Amino acid sequence: MRTAHRVETVRAAEAELMARLPEGTLMLRAAAGLAAACCALLPRVYGARVVLLVGSGDNGGDALYAGARLARRGAGVTAVLLGARAHEGGLAALRAAGGRVVGEHDDPYDVLAVADLVLDGITGIGGRGGLRPDTVPVARAARGSDAVVVAVDLPSGVDADTGEVTGEALRADATVAFGTYKPGLLIDPAREYAGALRLVDIGLGATLPSVPDLEALQHQDLARMLPVPGAESDKYRRGVVGLVAGSARYPGAAVLAVEGALRGGAGAVRYVGPAGEAVIAARPETLVHAGPPAKAGRVQAWVVGPGLGDGPGVAEVLATDVPVLVDADGLRDLSPEVVRARPAATLLTPHAGEAAALLGVAREEVEAGRLAAVRELAARFGATVLLKGSTTLVCGAGGAGPVRVNPTGTSWLATAGSGDVLSGLAGSLLAAGLPALEAASAAAYLHGLAARRASRGAPVTAGDVAAALPGAWRDVTGG
């Protein structure tokens, strides 16, 4: 599992470790890993032209020491000092290794124009509010060059804790993180600035708390949580999920939600709504009922909302004592008091616009601060929340504990009906007995993996994504 920690946590862990080590040890460890990563990105190190963008903090020191290592291997290394001061030890090491510093009579734009690699050591994890105006032209020149841009721990100008980008930032091709990932490296919009990620172990593992602020599942994590039917399984042991979805205007939403549920491993799907004929035509194994939900038969979880329009069923489903997933139209005017009073788990799956309506803020505010939004929703409703979008986030009920970020998302999921498939898939996992946090995390992971599998870089439909779910499941489990 990939984990991330807030700046305050990282600072405390570093301080505890530094108290037991010789002065400068952590910086030298970070610089060694950074230099090794740069070597791997260069076709050859000897003769390569490397430019260091050096700020005043330790981030600049990391860049200087890494630059010294590259210079000792034959690279031509030039530092552009962008802060009020530079790390004295790092600067001395660079000069001793044969590196040079751009002086008042040199033009930093000339060296950037011919650089093979640029190290961004301007601000790092302590930066807030975007790049300073005086550093913006140099950052733009670095990004406009043909050089590979490598961020030192974090791209300068992005918020390490929230993933927000409130000013200009330097977009990297790769980011080398030290000790642990920072939340901003995994959450959009900042994630878009980070490029490929590499983690350098500097020995923080023993001093970091065991519970991170953010976590991202990997294949092996998901394989352990996915339900597998046993020899004595029947449809109820596998899980029966009820779907209240679709309308005369949106019958396809019901079909896609049913597809997601069936391909997500449900033992059976009970559909309630006006799109029964379309559902049976697509998936004849579905158990269709005209309604109301209470008369549809036994289920172990409900999904309500996809394509529902103004149709009934939301209040009745919320009044049940089984887990409920609420999506799309079911989220409209949803009462926090009703959700908090439920005896069973509730999973909300809004996109940014729906989340904004639930929070009473502008959509842009949610998109700029996704981490804060998902935590606030989970706290306000006392429910697990899956916030869909460029970075899908899952937060446990009440907003406590690590937020999970889905690493498999792809822009090809931005297609009509994709969310309906996700709802059915997550509902089937709820019915199988997974806790809401696990069901939401696993569904988002499989959903993104299926889209990647189906698209291979080409356009896909929601139906294509649903059809690829079994293959995604096999990719994870090795089946």
Protein Blocks (a to p, Z undefined) as FASTA:
>chain_A
ZZdddfklmmmmmmmmmmmpcehklmmmmmmmmmmmmmmmpmbfghpacdddddfblmlm
mmmmmmmmmmmnopacddddfbfbdcfklmmmmmmnopacddfkbcfklmmmmpfbdcdf
knommbghiaafklmmmmmmmmmmmbdcddehiaghiafklopafbdcdddfbdcdehia
cfklmpcfklmmnmpaddddehlmmmpcfbdfbdcddfklmmmmpccddfkbcfklnopa
dddedjfklmmlmmmmmmmmmmnopabdcdedjklmmmmmmmmmbccdebjfklnopcfb
dcehihnlmaghjlmmmmpcbdcddehjlmgopafklmmmpcbdcdddddfklmmmmnop
afklmmmmmmlmmmmmmmmnopacddedjbdcdddehhiajddddfkbcfklmcghklmm
mmmmmmmmmmnopafklmmmmmmmmmmmmmmmmnnopacdfklmmmmmmmmmmmmnoZZ
